[in-house]
Amino acid sequence: MKFEILLLMLCTFTISAQNRISFDSNCLNRNSVLFTEAMMDLKGEPFIKKLLKSEEEILMFCRVDSLGYLREMVRMMPPEKPIPENIKKEITAYLFSRKIPFYICYTKPADMGEKEAVVLITKELFRQNDSLHLMNVGFPGDLMKFYNPAPGTPNTLEARFEYLKGEMRKVRMTPVLRNWKQAVRLNF
């Protein structure tokens, strides 16, 4: 019995020390940036501009390990029309081969500290005997949510693309907050 408790504590510590779990309110945007950058690297800026021009979204449901690496593509879909199979396969293969670590986004219970929440999540995963996390990643996600050209400014494809790149820079520059104390120190 003591051995089992010791083993559980060791596994919990090891997993909580080696995860990409985030309680950051910007977590989904971070994943959108990673996904957009991957598609831009793979298919180029013209592909992203084509998606922006047609106002297409891509929603990817996948399973990742505790480090955020893609382990299984469950489904990739846009809300409006299907993505061609060859594009799906290309994007999936690229994400697998590049080992892009996504963040695993959770909402932390208000009355619980971050370490307690990570332990709770980890214990639940052990209880379910599942080391993979189901998550979704979107393009453009909320990155274009507040796009609104200034009055008198034309709403061009280039303006939308520059806005997207600017939002991606903002998200990349925002530190990953691990707990509320960091938010207070950063005056959020």
N, C-alpha and C positions, 0 to 999 in steps of 0.2 A: 504494500500500500504506500509506504513512504517513497519507494522507488518511482511509482506511478505519479505521485504528486511532484516529485523532483523533476521527472521527465516532462510533465506538463508545463511546469514553470520554465524549464529550460527552452522548450519549444516555443512557448508564448513569448519569451524574451527575444529569442532568435528571430521569430517571424515579425514581431513588432519593431525590431531594430532594422529589419531588411524589407521594408514595404514602401509603397508609394501611396499610402492612404493619406488623403488630405481632407480636412474639414474647412478648407479655404472657400469662401463664397465665390471666388474667381476660378475654381477648379474646372468647371465645364468649359470655360473660355480657354483655359490652358490647353485642354485636350483638343479643342477646335483649332487652336493655333498649330499644335503638333500635327494634326490631321491635314490641315491646309498646307503647311510647309512640306509634308511628305508628298501630297498630290502635286504641289508646285515643282518639287525636285524631280518627280517621276514624269509628269506630263507637260510641265512648262507653264509659263504665264498665260499663253493663249488658251489653254484648257480652263484655267481658273476664270479668265475673262469671259469665256463662253458660258460658263456656269452663272457668272454674275449677270451677263447680258440677258439670259433666259430666266433669271431669278430662280434657278434650280437649287434645291437643297439636297444634300446627301446625308442620310442617317445610317450609321453603321452600328449594328449590335454585335458585340464580340465578347469573348471570354479571355481574361488576362490573368497572369499569375500574380503573386504578391508583389513582384517588382514592376508590374504594369506592362509586361511584354505580352504581345498578342500570342495566344495559344490556339484559338479557334475563332474563325469567322462564323457567326451564327446567321447573320442576314445583313445585307446592304440594300438600302432602298431610298429613293426619293419619294416624297409625298405624292407627286403628280404623275410621273411616268417612270417605267423601269429603266434601270441602268443596263447597258449592254453587258452580256456575260464576260466578254473579253476585257472590258474595263474593270469589272469587279475582280476578275482573276489577277489582272495586272496590279491593282492597288493592294489586294490582299498579299500577293507574293512580295511586293515591295515592303510592306509593313513587317512581314515575317523576316525577310532577309536583312533589313536594316536594324531590326531589334529596337524599335522606337518605344521608349518606356512612357506609357500613358499614366496619368494620375488616377487613382481609384477614389472617387468622390463620395463622401458620406456627409450626412448632417449629424453633427454631434448633439446628443441630448443636452439641453441647457443646464441641467443640474449635475453634469458629469465632466470631469477633467479629460483632457485629450488622452493621457495614458490609460485611464480607466476605459474610455471608449474604444481604444485600439485593442485592449485586452478583451473587452466584451465581443468585439467583431471577430477577433482571432479565435476565441473560445467557440463562438457560434460556427465558424468555419470548420473547426475540429469536430464539433458535434455533428455537423452535416457530412463530415469526411470529404470535404471538397476544398481543394486549394486554389480553385479558380473563381474569379469574380465576373459576373455578368455585368456589362456596362454598355452605354451607348456614347457615341461620339458623333458630333454633327458638323457639317460644313454648310454655311458659314457659322452655324450655331447662332449665338447672340452677337457675334462680332459686327454684323451690319444692322443690328436692332435700332440704333439711334442715328442711322444715316439720314440726313436731311440737308440737301444742298442749300446754301445761303440764298436768300432772295436775289434773283438776277443772275445767279450762277447756273450755267447749264448742267443738267443731270446727265453727264456723259459717262460712258463705260470707263474711260480713263479716270474720271473723278471718283467713281465707285471703287475702282481697283486701288487707287491711292488711299482712299479712306480705309479699305480693308487692311492694307499694309500698315497704315498708321495705328489702327486698333491692335493689330498683331504686335507691333513694337511696344505699345502701352502694356499689353498683357505680359509680354516677356520681361519688361522692366519691373513689374510689380513683384515684390518678394512673395514667396510661398509662405503663407502664415500657418504656423503649426499650432498656435493657440491664441487665445484672446489677449494674453499679456503682450505678445508681439504687436498686436493691433494697437494697443494702448501706447506702446513705446513709439510706434510709427504715426501716432495721432490720427488714426482712422476713426 
